[in-house]
């Protein structure tokens, strides 16, 4: 089932405002359980985690920043 543009836009906002901060807290907590790695390794881990979190939501975020393709064009004369 394909999501409408409006649904994807609302879902992406929910993901960015709720899920992303929770993911950041979890990522920092998991790194904190272990001895602190060297700075370069910590940077690589955070970059990898930053890429991994968005992969499941790739289809939700695609095209959300563009105008609604289903809306009627207001420039028609």
N, C-alpha and C positions, 0 to 999 in steps of 0.2 A: 504494500500500500504506500503510495507516494504522499508525502506531506505537502500541504499547500505552502505557498510562500509566506503567508501570514503566520501559520503555525510554526514554520521553521524559524522565522524571525523571533517569535516569542520564546521558543525553546532555546534558541541561541542566547538570548538575553538571560534566561534563567540559568543556563550553563555558566555563563560568564560571571554572573553575580553571586551564585550559590556554590556551584560545583567546583569552579576554579579556586576560590579561596580555601575550600575544604581540602582540595587536592594539594595545595601548597602547604597547608598545615601538616597533612599526612606525610608529604615528602620530607619536610624538614624534621619531623618527629622520627621518621625511619632513619635518616642520616644521623640523628642525635643518639640513637640507641648504641651505635658503634663508636669506637675511637675515631676522632676527627681525622679524615684522610688528608693527604697533602692538598694544597689549594688548587692545583691544576686538576687533580682527580675529582675533587668536589665540584669544580666548574663543569667538567665533562659529565658528571652524574646529573647535575641540575639541567644541563642542556638536553641530555637524553630524555630525562623525565618530562621536560617541557615539550618535547616533540611527541613523546608517547601518549600524553594525555589527550592530545587533539585528534589522534588517528581514528578513534571510534566515532568522533563527532564531525568528521570531514564532510560528510554529506549534508549535515544540518547547517553548517556554516557556508556552504557553497552558494554564492549568488545572493546572500542576505543583504549585502551592502548596496545592491543595485535596486533600481525602481521595480515596483511590483509588475511582473510581466502580464498578469491577468487583469490589471486595472485598465479601464478604458482610457485611451489617450485623450488628454484635454486639449491637444493642439490641432484636432481635426477641424477643418473648416468646411 
